[in-house]
Amino acid sequence: MATRHAHDEAAARLRAALELFETGVEMMRQNLRRKHPTLTDLEIEARLTAWLSERPGAEFGDAVGRRVGWPRRPE
């Protein structure tokens, strides 16, 4: 069943992307701990949250191009 295989592959790609995201978040958390060893866990998490929301160059997402509304197509 080709459709089932395609769904399994898509699910595997999504899982890999989510794992990479989590790895990136953990790397940034460790980076913040190295740069700011005196901050509490709560302060580190606040800075991490701010970075995820406002990191330079990705204020409107990570893709190049013009900003568009979501969903892109009217339903």
N, C-alpha and C positions, 0 to 999 in steps of 0.2 A: 504494500500500500504506500504509494509515493507521497501522498498527502501526510500520512502519519510520520514518515521519515523527515519531511520538510519541517513539520511542527517540532519534532524532536531536535533537529539541528537549530532551529530558531530559539528554542528554549535553552539549549546549551550555550548559544552565543549570548543570550540575555544573562544567564547565570554568570558567565565569564566576565561580562561587562560590569555586573553588580559587584563581583568579587574584586575586580580592579579598582572600582570606586572605593570600596571599603579599605583596600590596601592603601590607596592614596590618602584617605582620611586619616588612617593610622599613622602614615608617614608624616603628615603635617602635624598631628598631635605630638609625635616624638620630636619633631623639629621645634615646636613651640616650647616643649619642656627643656630642650637643650638651650634655647635662647633665653628662657625666662625660668631659671631653676627655683626661684623663690615664690613663684605663683602657686596658688592652691589648685587642686583639681577642678574646682568650680570655675576659677578664673581662666584656666586653660580651656575648658569646654566653652566658655563664653567667647574667647578669642577664636576658637575653632569654628564656632557657629557664625561669627562675624565674617571670617575668612570665606566660609562656604557661601555666604550671602552676597559678599561685596568684593571678592577678590579682583584686583586690578586686571582690566582687559576682558572680564567676563561678566560685566554688570548686567548685560542683557542676554546672557547665554554664551555658549562656547563656539557658536558657529559664526562664520563671516556672513556679511550681507545685511540687508535692512531688517529692521524689527517688524514683525507681523503679529497680529492677534492670534489667540488660540481658542477654539480650534480654527484651523486655517480655512476650512470649508463650512459654510452654514449647514446646520443639520435640519 
